[in-house]
Amino acid sequence: MVPVNSDEVNVKLREIEELLDTLGKQHPKEMAAFSRFLREVVDNKALTTREKELIAVALGIAQGCEWCITLHTQKALEAGAKREELIEAGLVAVLMAGGPALMHLIPLMKAIEAFERGEKG
């Protein structure tokens, strides 16, 4: 079991919100374009939102982005993903990206634990 400090998870979510708020004020056109693109991509089409969020978790792990891992773990759980699906997506990332990605299962496990305990936001 990975020791969980839900404050870490909440800090990452707040940092994401603050970044998006700041960029939205300083670069409104760019952020509006990004938001439109984001909405179009996450809309249910051939893949469900749950499937897309699992992919995003895996990519966050492969890229070593703890903020991405935290946010997309939350979104995947909200979209109905199960713990085992999140871990399996993480292991696919490890398969493709190697040992450094394995270490990024730590923030994944912390996020899962915190969100399952209802300690989000």
C-alpha positions as CSV (number, residue, x, y, z in Angstrom):
1,M,0.0,0.0,0.0
2,V,1.3,3.4,-1.0
3,P,1.1,5.9,1.9
4,V,-1.5,8.5,0.9
5,N,-1.4,12.2,1.8
6,S,-4.6,13.5,0.2
7,D,-3.2,17.0,0.5
8,E,-0.8,16.1,-2.3
9,V,-3.7,15.2,-4.5
10,N,-5.6,18.3,-3.6
11,V,-2.6,20.5,-4.2
12,K,-2.1,19.1,-7.7
13,L,-5.8,19.7,-8.5
14,R,-5.6,23.3,-7.2
15,E,-2.4,23.9,-9.2
16,I,-4.2,22.8,-12.3
17,E,-7.2,25.1,-11.6
18,E,-4.9,28.0,-10.9
19,L,-2.9,27.5,-14.0
20,L,-6.0,27.3,-16.2
21,D,-7.5,30.3,-14.6
22,T,-4.3,32.4,-15.0
23,L,-3.8,31.3,-18.6
24,G,-7.5,31.9,-19.4
25,K,-7.1,35.5,-18.2
26,Q,-3.7,36.1,-19.9
27,H,-4.2,34.2,-23.1
28,P,-8.0,33.9,-23.6
29,K,-7.9,33.1,-27.3
30,E,-5.5,30.3,-27.0
31,M,-7.2,28.8,-24.0
32,A,-10.6,29.1,-25.6
33,A,-9.2,27.2,-28.7
34,F,-7.7,24.6,-26.4
35,S,-11.0,24.2,-24.5
36,R,-13.0,23.7,-27.8
37,F,-10.4,21.1,-28.9
38,L,-10.6,19.4,-25.5
39,R,-14.4,19.2,-25.6
40,E,-14.4,17.8,-29.1
41,V,-11.8,15.1,-28.2
42,V,-13.4,13.9,-25.0
43,D,-16.9,13.8,-26.4
44,N,-18.2,10.2,-26.7
45,K,-17.7,9.0,-30.2
46,A,-16.0,5.7,-31.0
47,L,-14.4,5.6,-27.5
48,T,-16.3,6.4,-24.3
49,T,-15.1,9.1,-21.9
50,R,-14.1,6.4,-19.5
51,E,-11.9,4.8,-22.2
52,K,-10.4,8.1,-23.2
53,E,-9.6,9.0,-19.5
54,L,-7.9,5.6,-19.1
55,I,-5.7,6.4,-22.1
56,A,-5.0,9.8,-20.7
57,V,-3.9,8.2,-17.4
58,A,-1.6,5.9,-19.2
59,L,-0.1,8.7,-21.3
60,G,0.3,10.8,-18.1
61,I,2.3,8.0,-16.6
62,A,4.4,7.4,-19.7
63,Q,5.2,11.1,-19.8
64,G,5.8,11.4,-16.1
65,C,3.2,14.2,-15.5
66,E,1.9,13.9,-11.9
67,W,-0.7,16.6,-12.5
68,C,-2.0,14.7,-15.5
69,I,-2.1,11.4,-13.6
70,T,-4.0,13.0,-10.7
71,L,-6.5,14.9,-12.9
72,H,-7.2,12.0,-15.3
73,T,-7.5,9.5,-12.5
74,Q,-10.2,11.6,-11.0
75,K,-11.9,12.0,-14.3
76,A,-11.6,8.3,-15.1
77,L,-13.2,7.3,-11.7
78,E,-16.0,9.9,-12.3
79,A,-16.6,8.3,-15.7
80,G,-16.9,4.9,-14.1
81,A,-13.5,3.4,-14.3
82,K,-12.6,0.8,-11.7
83,R,-9.3,0.6,-9.7
84,E,-8.2,-2.5,-11.6
85,E,-8.7,-0.7,-15.0
86,L,-6.6,2.3,-13.8
87,I,-3.8,0.0,-12.6
88,E,-4.0,-2.0,-15.8
89,A,-3.8,1.2,-17.9
90,G,-0.8,2.2,-15.8
91,L,0.9,-1.2,-16.4
92,V,0.4,-0.7,-20.2
93,A,2.2,2.6,-19.8
94,V,5.0,0.8,-18.0
95,L,5.2,-1.8,-20.8
96,M,5.6,1.0,-23.3
97,A,7.7,3.5,-21.4
98,G,9.8,1.3,-19.0
99,G,11.1,1.7,-15.5
100,P,10.6,5.4,-15.0
101,A,6.9,4.9,-15.8
102,L,6.7,2.2,-13.1
103,M,7.7,4.9,-10.6
104,H,4.8,7.0,-11.8
105,L,2.4,4.3,-10.6
106,I,3.1,5.9,-7.1
107,P,1.1,9.1,-7.9
108,L,-1.5,6.9,-9.6
109,M,-1.9,4.8,-6.5
110,K,-2.0,7.8,-4.2
111,A,-4.7,9.4,-6.4
112,I,-6.8,6.3,-6.5
113,E,-6.6,5.9,-2.7
114,A,-7.5,9.6,-2.1
115,F,-10.4,9.6,-4.6
116,E,-11.8,6.3,-3.3
117,R,-11.8,7.7,0.2
118,G,-13.7,10.7,-1.1
119,E,-10.9,13.1,-0.3
120,K,-10.9,15.2,-3.4
121,G,-11.1,18.8,-4.1
